[in-house]
Amino acid sequence: MEIITFTDYSFGSNTYLAVNEEEGKAVLIDAGVSPSQVLKYLEDHGLQLEAVLLTHGHPDHLMGLKEIVDATGAPAYMHPADAEMVKSISPLFLRMLGLDDLELPEEFLPLEDGQELELGGMKFKVLHTPGHSEGSVCFLTDGVLFDGDLVFRGSIGRTDFPGGSMQTLLRSVKEKIFTLPSETRIYPGHLDSTVVGWEKRTNPFLIGI
């Protein structure tokens, strides 16, 4: 599996493309970048997009979603708690982010804790990790964790948005992330990648949990 990173520099949000080169298929994790970047990469490399997996429902991770889904026919997956939340995002919140509106697909396929998805010849295990939002999830595949806005390199996701909870986030990290092998590489929703063992030892928000 090859991992391609796209970063939107207005919000600093990362979007990842997990590529199975042998089968010519790919899975997108989050969709917070200009759709043209993703669509051009798929076209240039002859890749078929199998699905879009969403770590959570905040707009900075969804901005390119509808156009990518419409162009590729790939289904979008989101935890039901956040799929419900995105239906009621206020226009004021969008304006605070500099967005006029947020177009979304008509349907999200549901995700649940422990679910295993086989997509494009790759297997993704779903870990429900609330705290940043009620429906935040991580996707574990082949020693790699796509963790959205849960753990960043040396930091953690904010918990002051509706549905956020510091206590819940720390419990999610302790029970779902810090139980993974230390060498598991984390690809977060913002900032650079890191590894579980490094965050255990050095992350000031997480030491001793």
NORZIKA-V253446 format. One record per residue. N is the residue number from 1. RES is the residue in one letter. PHI is phi in whole degrees, -180 to 180 (none if undefined). NEAR is the number of other ideal C-beta (glycine too) atoms within 10 Angstrom. D_CENTER is the distance of its C-alpha to the mean C-alpha in whole Angstrom. Layout:
n	res	phi	near	d_center
N	RES	PHI	NEAR	D_CENTER
N	RES	PHI	NEAR	D_CENTER
This chain:
n	res	phi	near	d_center
1	M	none	16	17
2	E	-108	10	17
3	I	-115	16	13
4	I	-106	16	14
5	T	-108	12	12
6	F	-117	19	12
7	T	-124	16	13
8	D	-91	20	14
9	Y	-85	7	17
10	S	-74	14	17
11	F	-113	19	14
12	G	71	12	13
13	S	-87	24	10
14	N	-97	23	8
15	T	-123	25	7
16	Y	-120	23	8
17	L	-116	20	11
18	A	-92	26	12
19	V	-115	21	16
20	N	-100	18	18
21	E	-64	12	21
22	E	-62	8	24
23	E	-98	13	23
24	G	67	13	22
25	K	-128	18	19
26	A	-147	28	15
27	V	-129	26	12
28	L	-98	27	9
29	I	-111	25	5
30	D	68	29	5
31	A	-151	24	8
32	G	-103	24	9
33	V	-126	24	12
34	S	-59	16	16
35	P	-56	18	16
36	S	-61	12	19
37	Q	-63	17	17
38	V	-69	25	15
39	L	-64	16	18
40	K	-65	11	21
41	Y	-63	15	19
42	L	-60	20	19
43	E	-67	10	22
44	D	-62	8	24
45	H	-107	14	23
46	G	62	7	24
47	L	-103	21	20
48	Q	-100	14	20
49	L	-84	22	16
50	E	-87	22	16
51	A	-169	22	13
52	V	-116	26	9
53	L	-103	28	7
54	L	-109	29	5
55	T	-74	29	3
56	H	-169	30	6
57	G	-107	25	9
58	H	-82	28	10
59	P	-57	21	12
60	D	-69	19	11
61	H	-111	25	7
62	L	-126	26	10
63	M	-57	23	13
64	G	-98	24	13
65	L	-63	26	12
66	K	-62	17	16
67	E	-66	16	17
68	I	-67	24	15
69	V	-64	23	16
70	D	-65	12	19
71	A	-76	15	20
72	T	-109	20	19
73	G	77	8	19
74	A	-74	22	16
75	P	-76	16	15
76	A	-110	22	12
77	Y	-112	22	10
78	M	-151	27	10
79	H	-63	27	11
80	P	-55	14	15
81	A	-62	19	15
82	D	-84	25	12
83	A	-62	20	14
84	E	-74	14	17
85	M	-63	20	16
86	V	-68	20	15
87	K	-67	9	18
88	S	-120	8	20
89	I	-63	19	18
90	S	-77	9	22
91	P	-57	11	23
92	L	-63	7	24
93	F	-64	15	20
94	L	-63	14	19
95	R	-64	11	22
96	M	-61	10	22
97	L	-90	14	19
98	G	80	9	21
99	L	-110	17	20
100	D	-77	7	23
101	D	-159	10	21
102	L	-138	17	17
103	E	-82	12	18
104	L	-131	19	16
105	P	-63	17	17
106	E	-69	7	19
107	E	-139	11	18
108	F	-116	21	14
109	L	-77	15	15
110	P	-79	14	14
111	L	-122	24	12
112	E	-143	10	14
113	D	-59	13	15
114	G	86	8	16
115	Q	-63	15	16
116	E	-119	10	16
117	L	-110	19	15
118	E	-106	9	17
119	L	-137	20	16
120	G	59	22	18
121	G	77	14	19
122	M	-122	18	16
123	K	-112	12	16
124	F	-123	24	12
125	K	-98	14	13
126	V	-91	20	11
127	L	-117	22	11
128	H	-78	18	12
129	T	-132	30	11
130	P	-66	23	13
131	G	143	23	14
132	H	-74	29	12
133	S	-148	29	12
134	E	-66	20	14
135	G	-106	24	11
136	S	-64	30	8
137	V	-136	29	7
138	C	-118	26	7
139	F	-122	25	8
140	L	-107	19	11
141	T	-152	20	13
142	D	53	11	16
143	G	76	12	16
144	V	-125	18	13
145	L	-123	26	10
146	F	-94	25	6
147	D	-114	30	6
148	G	57	28	4
149	D	-105	27	8
150	L	-91	28	10
151	V	-120	28	12
152	F	-108	20	12
153	R	-66	16	15
154	G	78	15	18
155	S	-155	16	16
156	I	-141	21	14
157	G	-72	26	12
158	R	-71	13	15
159	T	-126	17	16
160	D	-97	7	19
161	F	-82	14	17
162	P	-54	11	18
163	G	88	19	17
164	G	-86	18	16
165	S	-158	16	18
166	M	-62	15	19
167	Q	-60	9	21
168	T	-68	18	18
169	L	-60	25	15
170	L	-63	16	18
171	R	-66	15	19
172	S	-61	24	15
173	V	-64	24	15
174	K	-62	12	19
175	E	-87	12	19
176	K	-110	20	16
177	I	-102	22	15
178	F	-77	17	18
179	T	-93	10	20
180	L	-81	17	18
181	P	-55	9	20
182	S	-59	12	21
183	E	-84	10	20
184	T	-60	17	16
185	R	-88	15	14
186	I	-103	22	11
187	Y	-108	21	9
188	P	-89	25	7
189	G	-74	28	6
190	H	-147	19	10
191	L	70	13	13
192	D	-83	13	14
193	S	-70	16	13
194	T	-151	22	15
195	V	-132	17	16
196	V	-58	21	17
197	G	-61	14	21
198	W	-65	15	21
199	E	-69	23	19
200	K	-59	16	21
201	R	-83	10	24
202	T	-124	12	23
203	N	-69	18	20
204	P	-64	8	23
205	F	-83	16	21
206	L	-122	20	20
207	I	-62	10	24
208	G	86	4	26
209	I	-74	12	23
